[in-house]
Amino acid sequence: MAPTYPQGRGSTGSPRPTWHDLLVHDGSTGESRDRLAGLVRLLTGAPLAALALTGTAHPQDAVPEPLCRAVVGTGRPVVLDDVGAAAWAGADPAVAATGVRAWAGFPVRAPDGRVAGVLCAGDTAARAWTARDVEVLGRLADVASGEVALRVLAADAEAARARSQFLSRIGDVLPIGAGLADSWSTIARVALPVLADLAVVSSVEEGGVLRVQALEHRDDRGRPRPADPADVPAHRRGDPHGAGRVAATGTTELLPELARLDRLSEGQRALRERFDAASEISVALRARGELLGVLTLLRTSRRAPFGPDDVGVAEAVAERAALALDRALSYDHERSLSTHLQRALLPTALPRFPGVEVATRYVPAGNAQVVGGDWYDAYRDRSGTARLVIGDVAGHDIHAATLMGQLRTMVRVAGHDGSRSPAGVLTAVDAATGALDASVFATVLVAEVSDDGRRLTWSSAGHLPPLLLTPAGAVCSLETRADPVLGLDLGDAGPVRRDHTAALPPGATVLLYTDGLVERRGEDLDEGLQRLAAVAAELAPEGHGLAVLCDLLIERLGARADDDIAVLALRTAPAREGTGAPAARCPSHLREGPDRRGVDA
């Protein structure tokens, strides 16, 4: 391939992005960078490879600074078959000092579009970079860009998780049905010490008077301690600031610095004098549209004052306190975070496959984990063949989500050119993760559907077996000899992966799923698989659309799930009129064999 050259020499540097610390100081970053560099070497055959992030030091073997600056400055790939033939590059002593003769670098971008670094490959001898080399580097650069976005999203999710954990504790201490008269002290105590140093709960009495019902403060050890409510004068609706004003207006009031106010209520002055109250948020307590009181949160001068970000949390505390919201509110909040992050890592749209309909569903864990490791993928490889993937990475944390994103992309890259069978795809991923010593433990099933939609070929790395449903209601578990999960150290030879093939009758449905659909705590897995088969047999003859079938399966089986659920379903075209009744039995021919299209194909 002819080399391409940048229009200019590029900038002399790049401003340090705000997301830089997320990449450089994350403990798993070095491992991720090594993994991507290893994939470049494995898939291109280049002896040198690196992921160079802006503002960090790197080994000099594959990272000639002037070449990287050209990529950063132009935001475009630089591909040089012979560095010396490019006058602007070959004459640079810094390039010559590295000994690199052939070099290709692709930009890695941050979520805001800026160049965060360069994914590059190099050789000490001139070489012609092939179209496949360029495609691999481009795709892996996209993977690296996705990791940047994932880490930014993960940081946001962790911050939201801390807030939601605090809010969920409120539901734990305010049981449904507790009377307001019994809850004043608990309401005051729940915000300490996480959100405030002092909390005052006042009820609205006749005549516009607010009576202090509970007063809690943070002691020297950070523990909530009650104080005598009589120590605080009553607030009134006519007060210029604080609880009295909020009772009159119904609007939350943020007072970052009480010392700057010209006028204070008697209650505010008393709190400043006795407890060193320096910053305040007051929020109305409403239930069924009625104002019951005001929650006032205060911080001392030894703590950062309240800011706009604290207002939403304070209002959430007040809402839960006044309405005695049950724990489901916190559950829904964390569930939303989990779904948002997980769906960001799943395909946003599915391609159309000739002769095959595909539907997918993802449901986060019932315990509202922030992130999970379940995923699915459906795409057409270069030859147009339908490829389906479903997998489950062990764990329910940011690390699991990161590995899930990497594995999903590795599987797609390995299968994109269509030269590998499903077993070959998994074998290629085995080689990549094994060579990089990646700490991966995941089940994955890779499948492909023939162009006429009548044959399914799959390979499973320890994943649950596909389920085949015929239009007449027969349910067939496509269970085969299990191959090892990804990530097991089985020596230099690696695991033996096998392809399995089954004929698909007209109108047949194949279900791929993760263990959240069938596993229950304290129950044998076989019971869950039998339950799935029974429900599927009941639903299959009813003629539901594929998407509706997925919804019904999750509705019937996923209500008690403790884990994420991913479902990927495909349906073949129905039989033509006049070709006979649909098959009532499972296909009798199920073939299996070793990988017939090798990793090097």
C-alpha positions as CSV (number, residue, x, y, z in Angstrom):
1,M,0.0,0.0,0.0
2,A,1.3,3.5,-0.8
3,P,2.3,5.5,2.2
4,T,0.2,8.5,3.2
5,Y,1.7,11.7,4.6
6,P,0.2,14.3,6.9
7,Q,-0.3,17.8,5.5
8,G,2.0,19.4,8.0
9,R,4.4,18.4,10.7
10,G,1.8,18.8,13.4
11,S,1.7,20.7,16.6
12,T,4.5,20.7,19.1
13,G,2.3,19.2,21.7
14,S,-1.2,18.7,23.0
15,P,-2.9,20.3,26.0
16,R,-3.4,17.9,28.8
17,P,-7.0,16.8,28.7
18,T,-9.3,16.9,31.8
19,W,-9.8,13.1,31.4
20,H,-6.1,12.5,31.6
21,D,-6.1,11.3,35.2
22,L,-8.8,8.8,34.5
23,L,-6.5,7.1,32.1
24,V,-3.1,7.5,33.7
25,H,-3.9,6.8,37.3
26,D,-6.5,4.0,36.8
27,G,-4.8,0.9,38.1
28,S,-5.9,-1.2,35.2
29,T,-4.7,1.2,32.5
30,G,-1.3,-0.3,32.1
31,E,-2.9,-3.7,31.6
32,S,-5.3,-2.3,29.1
33,R,-2.6,-0.6,27.1
34,D,-0.5,-3.7,27.1
35,R,-3.5,-5.7,25.9
36,L,-4.2,-3.4,23.0
37,A,-0.5,-3.3,22.0
38,G,-0.4,-7.1,22.1
39,L,-3.5,-7.3,19.9
40,V,-1.7,-5.0,17.4
41,R,1.3,-7.2,17.3
42,L,-0.8,-10.4,17.1
43,L,-3.1,-9.2,14.3
44,T,-0.6,-7.2,12.2
45,G,2.6,-9.2,12.8
46,A,4.4,-5.9,13.6
47,P,7.2,-6.5,16.2
48,L,6.6,-3.0,17.8
49,A,3.3,-1.6,19.1
50,A,2.2,0.8,21.7
51,L,-0.7,2.9,22.9
52,A,0.8,6.3,23.6
53,L,-1.4,8.7,25.7
54,T,-0.7,12.4,25.6
55,G,1.2,13.7,28.5
56,T,2.8,10.4,29.5
57,A,6.2,8.8,29.1
58,H,6.5,5.8,26.8
59,P,9.1,3.3,25.7
60,Q,10.9,4.7,22.6
61,D,10.8,1.6,20.5
62,A,7.5,2.2,18.8
63,V,6.7,5.8,19.8
64,P,8.8,8.3,17.7
65,E,7.6,11.6,19.2
66,P,7.5,13.6,15.9
67,L,5.4,10.9,14.2
68,C,3.0,10.8,17.2
69,R,2.8,14.6,17.2
70,A,1.8,14.5,13.5
71,V,-1.1,12.3,14.3
72,V,-2.1,14.4,17.3
73,G,-1.8,17.6,15.4
74,T,-3.7,16.6,12.3
75,G,-6.1,14.2,14.0
76,R,-5.6,11.8,11.1
77,P,-3.7,8.5,10.7
78,V,-0.1,8.5,9.5
79,V,0.9,5.3,7.6
80,L,4.5,5.1,6.4
81,D,5.9,2.0,4.6
82,D,9.4,3.5,4.7
83,V,10.0,6.3,7.2
84,G,13.2,7.3,5.4
85,A,11.3,8.0,2.2
86,A,9.3,10.7,3.9
87,A,11.6,13.8,4.0
88,W,9.7,15.4,6.9
89,A,10.1,12.3,9.0
90,G,13.2,10.6,7.9
91,A,15.4,13.6,8.4
92,D,14.3,14.0,12.0
93,P,17.1,12.8,14.4
94,A,14.4,11.9,17.0
95,V,12.9,9.4,14.6
96,A,16.2,8.0,13.4
97,A,17.2,7.4,17.0
98,T,14.4,4.9,17.5
99,G,15.5,2.7,14.6
100,V,11.9,2.5,13.3
101,R,11.8,2.1,9.5
102,A,8.1,1.5,9.0
103,W,5.4,3.1,11.2
104,A,1.6,3.4,11.3
105,G,-0.3,5.5,13.9
106,F,-4.0,6.1,14.4
107,P,-5.6,8.7,16.6
108,V,-7.3,7.7,19.9
109,R,-10.0,10.2,20.8
110,A,-11.6,11.4,24.0
111,P,-15.4,11.7,24.2
112,D,-15.2,15.4,23.3
113,G,-13.4,14.5,20.0
114,R,-9.9,15.6,21.0
115,V,-7.0,13.3,20.3
116,A,-6.1,11.5,23.6
117,G,-3.3,9.5,22.2
118,V,-2.0,7.4,19.3
119,L,-2.2,3.6,18.8
120,C,0.8,2.7,16.7
121,A,2.7,-0.2,15.1
122,G,6.3,-0.2,13.9
123,D,9.0,-2.3,12.3
124,T,12.7,-2.0,12.2
125,A,12.6,-2.8,8.5
126,A,10.6,-1.2,5.7
127,R,7.3,-3.0,5.1
128,A,4.2,-2.5,3.1
129,W,1.2,-2.1,5.4
130,T,-1.7,-4.1,4.0
131,A,-5.3,-3.0,3.9
132,R,-6.0,-5.5,6.6
133,D,-3.3,-4.0,8.8
134,V,-4.8,-0.5,8.4
135,E,-8.3,-1.8,9.1
136,V,-7.1,-3.6,12.3
137,L,-5.3,-0.6,13.5
138,G,-8.3,1.6,12.9
139,R,-10.7,-0.7,14.7
140,L,-8.4,-1.2,17.6
141,A,-7.9,2.6,17.8
142,D,-11.7,2.8,18.0
143,V,-11.5,0.2,20.9
144,A,-9.0,2.5,22.7
145,S,-11.3,5.5,22.1
146,G,-14.2,3.4,23.6
147,E,-12.1,2.7,26.7
148,V,-11.5,6.4,27.2
149,A,-15.3,7.0,27.0
150,L,-15.9,4.0,29.2
151,R,-13.6,5.4,31.9
152,V,-15.2,8.8,31.8
153,L,-18.7,7.2,32.0
154,A,-17.5,4.9,34.8
155,A,-16.2,7.8,36.9
156,D,-19.6,9.5,36.5
157,A,-21.4,6.3,37.4
158,E,-19.3,5.9,40.5
159,A,-20.1,9.4,41.7
160,A,-23.7,8.8,41.1
161,R,-23.5,5.5,42.8
162,A,-22.1,7.1,46.0
163,R,-25.0,9.5,46.0
164,S,-27.6,6.8,45.4
165,Q,-26.1,4.6,48.1
166,F,-26.6,7.5,50.5
167,L,-30.2,8.0,49.4
168,S,-30.9,4.2,49.6
169,R,-30.0,4.3,53.3
170,I,-32.8,6.6,53.9
171,G,-35.3,4.0,52.7
172,D,-33.7,1.5,55.1
173,V,-34.3,3.7,58.2
174,L,-37.7,5.1,57.1
175,P,-39.9,2.0,56.8
176,I,-43.2,2.3,55.0
177,G,-46.1,3.1,57.2
178,A,-44.0,4.8,59.9
179,G,-45.9,7.8,61.3
180,L,-44.4,11.3,61.0
181,A,-44.5,11.8,64.7
182,D,-42.2,8.8,65.2
183,S,-39.8,9.9,62.4
184,W,-38.6,13.4,63.3
185,S,-35.3,12.3,64.9
186,T,-34.6,9.7,62.3
187,I,-35.2,12.3,59.5
188,A,-32.7,14.6,61.2
189,R,-30.1,11.9,61.8
190,V,-30.1,10.3,58.3
191,A,-28.3,13.2,56.7
192,L,-25.4,13.1,59.2
193,P,-22.5,13.0,58.7
194,V,-22.4,12.3,55.0
195,L,-24.3,15.4,53.8
196,A,-24.3,17.8,56.8
197,D,-22.9,18.5,60.3
198,L,-26.2,19.6,61.7
199,A,-29.9,18.9,60.9
200,V,-33.0,20.6,62.2
201,V,-36.5,19.3,61.4
202,S,-39.4,21.7,62.0
203,S,-43.1,21.1,61.8
204,V,-45.6,23.7,60.6
205,E,-48.0,24.7,63.4
206,E,-51.1,26.9,63.4
207,G,-50.4,30.6,63.2
208,G,-47.5,30.2,60.9
209,V,-45.1,29.0,63.6
210,L,-42.5,26.3,62.9
211,R,-41.8,24.1,65.9
212,V,-38.4,22.4,66.1
213,Q,-39.2,18.7,66.4
214,A,-35.6,17.3,66.2
215,L,-32.1,18.6,66.3
216,E,-29.1,16.4,65.5
217,H,-25.5,17.4,65.3
218,R,-22.2,15.7,64.5
219,D,-19.9,15.1,67.5
220,D,-16.1,15.2,67.4
221,R,-16.0,11.6,66.2
222,G,-18.4,12.2,63.4
223,R,-21.3,10.4,65.1
224,P,-24.9,11.9,65.1
225,R,-25.9,13.2,68.5
226,P,-29.3,14.6,69.6
227,A,-29.6,18.1,71.0
228,D,-32.4,19.8,72.8
229,P,-34.9,21.3,70.3
230,A,-35.7,23.9,72.9
231,D,-32.3,25.4,72.3
232,V,-33.4,26.7,68.9
233,P,-36.0,29.5,68.8
234,A,-39.0,28.8,66.6
235,H,-38.9,30.0,63.0
236,R,-41.8,32.0,61.5
237,R,-43.1,32.3,58.0
238,G,-42.1,35.9,57.8
239,D,-38.4,35.2,58.5
240,P,-36.1,36.7,55.8
241,H,-34.2,33.5,55.3
242,G,-34.1,29.8,56.4
243,A,-37.0,27.5,57.4
244,G,-39.5,30.3,57.8
245,R,-39.0,31.6,54.3
246,V,-39.1,28.1,52.8
247,A,-42.4,27.4,54.6
248,A,-43.8,30.6,53.1
249,T,-42.6,30.1,49.5
250,G,-42.2,26.3,49.2
251,T,-39.0,26.8,47.4
252,T,-35.6,25.3,48.4
253,E,-33.2,27.9,49.7
254,L,-29.4,27.6,49.5
255,L,-27.3,29.8,51.7
256,P,-23.6,29.0,51.1
257,E,-22.3,31.6,53.6
258,L,-24.5,32.6,56.5
259,A,-21.9,35.2,57.6
260,R,-22.6,37.3,54.5
261,L,-26.3,37.7,55.2
262,D,-27.4,41.1,56.4
263,R,-30.3,39.6,58.4
264,L,-30.6,36.3,60.2
265,S,-33.6,34.7,61.9
266,E,-33.3,34.1,65.7
267,G,-33.0,30.4,65.0
268,Q,-30.1,30.9,62.6
269,R,-28.3,33.1,65.0
270,A,-28.7,30.5,67.7
271,L,-27.3,27.8,65.5
272,R,-24.3,29.9,64.5
273,E,-23.5,30.7,68.1
274,R,-23.8,27.2,69.5
275,F,-22.8,24.9,66.6
276,D,-20.7,27.1,64.4
277,A,-23.3,26.8,61.6
278,A,-21.8,28.5,58.5
279,S,-23.7,27.1,55.5
280,E,-27.3,26.1,55.1
281,I,-29.9,24.4,52.8
282,S,-33.6,24.4,53.8
283,V,-36.1,22.2,51.9
284,A,-39.8,21.8,52.3
285,L,-41.2,18.5,53.5
286,R,-44.3,17.7,51.5
287,A,-46.6,14.7,51.6
288,R,-49.8,14.3,49.4
289,G,-49.4,17.9,48.5
290,E,-49.5,19.2,52.1
291,L,-46.6,21.1,53.7
292,L,-45.7,19.2,56.9
293,G,-42.5,21.0,57.8
294,V,-39.0,22.0,56.8
295,L,-35.7,20.2,56.8
296,T,-32.7,22.4,57.4
297,L,-29.2,21.1,56.8
298,L,-26.2,22.9,58.0
299,R,-22.4,22.7,57.8
300,T,-19.8,24.2,60.1
301,S,-17.0,26.5,59.1
302,R,-14.6,23.6,59.1
303,R,-16.3,22.0,56.1
304,A,-16.7,23.1,52.5
305,P,-20.0,25.1,52.2
306,F,-23.0,23.7,50.4
307,G,-23.1,24.2,46.7
308,P,-25.6,23.8,43.9
309,D,-24.7,20.1,43.5
310,D,-25.9,19.5,47.1
311,V,-29.4,20.9,46.5
312,G,-30.7,18.0,44.6
313,V,-29.5,15.5,47.2
314,A,-31.0,17.6,50.0
315,E,-34.3,17.7,48.1
316,A,-34.2,13.9,47.7
317,V,-33.7,13.5,51.4
318,A,-36.6,15.7,52.2
319,E,-38.8,14.0,49.6
320,R,-38.1,10.5,51.1
321,A,-38.5,11.7,54.6
322,A,-41.8,13.5,54.2
323,L,-43.4,10.8,52.0
324,A,-41.7,7.9,53.7
325,L,-40.8,6.6,50.2
326,D,-40.1,2.9,50.1
327,R,-36.8,1.4,49.1
328,A,-38.1,1.0,45.5
329,L,-37.3,4.7,44.8
330,S,-33.6,4.1,45.5
331,Y,-33.7,0.8,43.6
332,D,-35.1,2.6,40.5
333,H,-32.4,5.3,40.7
334,E,-29.6,2.8,40.8
335,R,-31.3,0.7,38.2
336,S,-31.4,3.7,35.8
337,L,-27.6,4.2,36.3
338,S,-26.9,0.5,35.6
339,T,-29.1,0.4,32.5
340,H,-27.5,3.7,31.1
341,L,-24.0,2.4,31.5
342,Q,-24.7,-1.1,30.2
343,R,-26.7,0.0,27.2
344,A,-23.8,2.4,26.3
345,L,-21.7,-0.8,25.8
346,L,-24.4,-2.7,23.8
347,P,-25.2,-2.2,20.1
348,T,-27.6,0.7,19.6
349,A,-29.1,-0.8,16.5
350,L,-29.2,-4.3,15.0
351,P,-28.6,-4.9,11.3
352,R,-31.1,-6.6,9.1
353,F,-30.3,-10.2,8.1
354,P,-31.8,-11.8,5.0
355,G,-34.1,-14.6,5.9
356,V,-33.6,-14.2,9.7
357,E,-35.2,-11.9,12.3
358,V,-33.3,-10.9,15.4
359,A,-34.4,-9.4,18.7
360,T,-32.5,-8.6,21.8
361,R,-33.2,-7.7,25.4
362,Y,-31.1,-6.6,28.4
363,V,-32.4,-6.3,32.0
364,P,-30.0,-5.1,34.7
365,A,-29.7,-7.1,37.9
366,G,-32.6,-7.0,40.4
367,N,-30.2,-5.8,43.1
368,A,-29.4,-2.6,41.1
369,Q,-25.7,-3.2,40.5
370,V,-24.2,-0.2,38.8
371,V,-22.6,-2.3,36.0
372,G,-22.6,-5.8,34.9
373,G,-20.7,-8.1,32.5
374,D,-23.5,-9.5,30.3
375,W,-23.5,-8.5,26.6
376,Y,-24.7,-9.5,23.2
377,D,-23.7,-8.5,19.7
378,A,-25.2,-9.1,16.2
379,Y,-23.5,-8.1,13.0
380,R,-22.7,-9.0,9.4
381,D,-19.2,-10.0,8.7
382,R,-17.4,-8.9,5.5
383,S,-19.0,-11.7,3.5
384,G,-22.4,-10.7,4.7
385,T,-22.9,-13.7,7.0
386,A,-25.0,-13.1,10.1
387,R,-22.8,-13.3,13.3
388,L,-24.4,-13.6,16.8
389,V,-22.5,-13.3,20.1
390,I,-23.6,-13.5,23.7
391,G,-21.4,-13.5,26.7
392,D,-21.0,-13.0,30.4
393,V,-17.9,-11.7,32.2
394,A,-17.6,-12.6,35.9
395,G,-18.2,-9.8,38.2
396,H,-20.5,-6.8,38.7
397,D,-18.1,-3.8,38.8
398,I,-16.3,-1.3,36.5
399,H,-13.6,-3.9,35.9
400,A,-16.1,-6.4,34.6
401,A,-17.7,-3.8,32.4
402,T,-14.3,-2.8,31.0
403,L,-13.4,-6.4,30.2
404,M,-16.8,-6.9,28.7
405,G,-16.3,-4.0,26.3
406,Q,-12.8,-5.3,25.3
407,L,-13.9,-8.9,24.8
408,R,-16.9,-7.8,22.7
409,T,-14.7,-5.9,20.4
410,M,-12.0,-8.6,20.3
411,V,-14.7,-11.1,19.3
412,R,-16.0,-8.8,16.6
413,V,-12.6,-8.0,15.2
414,A,-11.7,-11.7,15.1
415,G,-14.8,-12.6,13.2
416,H,-15.2,-9.5,11.0
417,D,-13.4,-10.7,7.9
418,G,-15.5,-13.9,7.8
419,S,-12.5,-16.3,7.5
420,R,-12.9,-17.9,10.9
421,S,-15.7,-20.2,12.1
422,P,-17.2,-19.5,15.5
423,A,-14.6,-21.9,17.0
424,G,-11.9,-20.1,15.2
425,V,-13.1,-16.8,16.5
426,L,-12.9,-18.1,20.1
427,T,-9.5,-19.6,19.5
428,A,-8.2,-16.3,18.2
429,V,-9.5,-14.6,21.3
430,D,-8.0,-17.3,23.5
431,A,-4.6,-16.6,21.8
432,A,-4.9,-12.9,22.3
433,T,-5.9,-13.0,26.0
434,G,-3.4,-15.8,26.7
435,A,-0.5,-14.0,25.2
436,L,-1.3,-10.9,27.1
437,D,-1.9,-12.8,30.4
438,A,-5.2,-11.0,30.7
439,S,-7.2,-11.6,33.9
440,V,-10.4,-12.7,32.0
441,F,-13.0,-15.2,33.2
442,A,-16.0,-15.2,30.8
443,T,-18.4,-17.5,29.1
444,V,-19.0,-16.6,25.4
445,L,-21.1,-18.2,22.6
446,V,-20.4,-17.3,19.0
447,A,-22.8,-18.3,16.3
448,E,-23.3,-17.8,12.6
449,V,-26.3,-18.3,10.4
450,S,-26.1,-19.6,6.9
451,D,-27.2,-17.2,4.1
452,D,-30.4,-19.2,3.6
453,G,-31.2,-19.1,7.3
454,R,-31.4,-22.9,7.5
455,R,-28.2,-23.7,9.4
456,L,-26.8,-22.6,12.7
457,T,-23.1,-23.0,13.5
458,W,-21.9,-22.1,16.9
459,S,-19.1,-22.6,19.4
460,S,-19.4,-22.2,23.1
461,A,-16.8,-21.2,25.6
462,G,-18.6,-22.6,28.7
463,H,-21.8,-20.7,27.9
464,L,-25.3,-22.1,28.4
465,P,-26.7,-24.1,25.4
466,P,-28.9,-22.5,22.8
467,L,-32.6,-23.4,22.9
468,L,-34.4,-24.2,19.7
469,L,-38.2,-23.8,19.4
470,T,-40.2,-25.1,16.5
471,P,-43.4,-23.4,15.5
472,A,-45.3,-26.5,16.6
473,G,-44.1,-26.2,20.1
474,A,-41.1,-28.6,20.2
475,V,-38.3,-27.3,22.4
476,C,-34.8,-28.6,21.8
477,S,-31.7,-27.8,23.9
478,L,-28.8,-27.6,21.6
479,E,-26.6,-29.0,24.3
480,T,-23.1,-30.2,23.3
481,R,-19.9,-31.1,24.9
482,A,-18.7,-28.1,26.8
483,D,-15.6,-26.3,25.8
484,P,-13.6,-24.3,28.5
485,V,-14.5,-20.7,29.4
486,L,-12.3,-17.9,28.3
487,G,-9.4,-17.1,30.6
488,L,-8.5,-20.5,31.8
489,D,-4.7,-21.2,31.8
490,L,-4.5,-24.6,29.9
491,G,-0.9,-24.4,28.9
492,D,0.7,-23.4,25.6
493,A,-1.6,-25.5,23.5
494,G,-4.7,-23.7,24.8
495,P,-8.2,-25.1,24.8
496,V,-9.6,-27.1,21.9
497,R,-12.6,-25.3,20.4
498,R,-15.3,-27.1,18.4
499,D,-17.9,-26.0,16.0
500,H,-21.4,-27.4,16.3
501,T,-24.0,-27.3,13.5
502,A,-27.8,-27.8,13.6
503,A,-30.4,-27.5,10.8
504,L,-33.0,-24.8,11.5
505,P,-36.6,-25.7,10.4
506,P,-38.7,-22.9,8.8
507,G,-40.1,-20.6,11.4
508,A,-37.8,-21.9,14.1
509,T,-36.7,-19.7,17.0
510,V,-33.3,-19.9,18.6
511,L,-32.7,-18.4,22.0
512,L,-29.3,-17.3,23.3
513,Y,-29.3,-16.1,26.9
514,T,-27.2,-15.5,30.0
515,D,-27.5,-17.2,33.3
516,G,-29.6,-14.5,34.9
517,L,-32.6,-15.9,33.0
518,V,-32.4,-19.3,34.5
519,E,-30.2,-19.3,37.7
520,R,-31.8,-18.8,41.1
521,R,-29.9,-18.7,44.4
522,G,-30.0,-22.1,46.2
523,E,-31.3,-23.9,43.1
524,D,-29.6,-26.3,40.8
525,L,-29.0,-24.9,37.3
526,D,-30.8,-27.8,35.6
527,E,-34.0,-26.7,37.4
528,G,-33.7,-23.3,35.8
529,L,-33.0,-24.8,32.3
530,Q,-36.0,-27.1,32.7
531,R,-38.2,-24.1,33.7
532,L,-37.0,-22.1,30.7
533,A,-37.8,-25.1,28.4
534,A,-41.3,-25.5,29.9
535,V,-42.2,-21.8,29.5
536,A,-40.8,-21.7,26.0
537,A,-42.8,-24.8,25.1
538,E,-45.9,-23.1,26.4
539,L,-45.3,-19.8,24.5
540,A,-44.0,-21.2,21.2
541,P,-47.3,-22.4,19.7
542,E,-49.0,-19.1,20.5
543,G,-47.4,-17.4,17.6
544,H,-45.9,-14.4,19.4
545,G,-43.7,-12.0,17.5
546,L,-40.0,-12.4,18.4
547,A,-39.7,-9.2,20.4
548,V,-42.9,-10.1,22.3
549,L,-41.6,-13.6,23.0
550,C,-38.5,-12.1,24.5
551,D,-40.5,-9.8,26.7
552,L,-42.8,-12.7,27.9
553,L,-39.8,-14.9,28.7
554,I,-38.3,-12.2,30.9
555,E,-41.6,-11.4,32.5
556,R,-42.2,-15.0,33.4
557,L,-38.6,-16.0,34.3
558,G,-36.8,-12.8,35.2
559,A,-38.8,-11.4,38.1
560,R,-36.7,-13.0,40.8
561,A,-33.3,-12.7,39.0
562,D,-30.3,-11.8,41.1
563,D,-28.1,-11.2,38.0
564,D,-28.2,-9.3,34.8
565,I,-30.2,-10.9,31.9
566,A,-29.3,-10.7,28.3
567,V,-31.4,-12.4,25.6
568,L,-30.6,-12.7,21.9
569,A,-33.2,-14.4,19.8
570,L,-33.3,-15.2,16.1
571,R,-36.2,-16.6,14.0
572,T,-35.9,-18.2,10.5
573,A,-38.3,-17.4,7.7
574,P,-41.6,-19.4,7.9
575,A,-42.3,-22.2,5.5
576,R,-43.9,-21.3,2.2
577,E,-47.5,-22.1,1.6
578,G,-48.1,-25.6,0.4
579,T,-44.9,-27.0,1.8
580,G,-46.5,-28.9,4.6
581,A,-47.1,-28.5,8.3
582,P,-44.3,-27.0,10.5
583,A,-42.0,-29.5,12.1
584,A,-43.3,-30.9,15.4
585,R,-40.1,-32.5,16.5
586,C,-36.5,-31.3,17.1
587,P,-34.1,-31.8,14.2
588,S,-32.5,-35.2,14.4
589,H,-29.2,-34.1,12.8
590,L,-26.9,-32.2,15.2
591,R,-23.3,-32.2,14.0
592,E,-20.2,-31.1,15.9
593,G,-16.5,-31.1,15.1
594,P,-13.3,-29.3,15.7
595,D,-12.6,-25.8,14.3
596,R,-12.4,-26.2,10.5
597,R,-11.3,-22.7,9.8
598,G,-8.2,-22.0,11.7
599,V,-7.0,-18.9,13.5
600,D,-4.7,-18.1,10.7
601,A,-7.3,-18.4,8.0
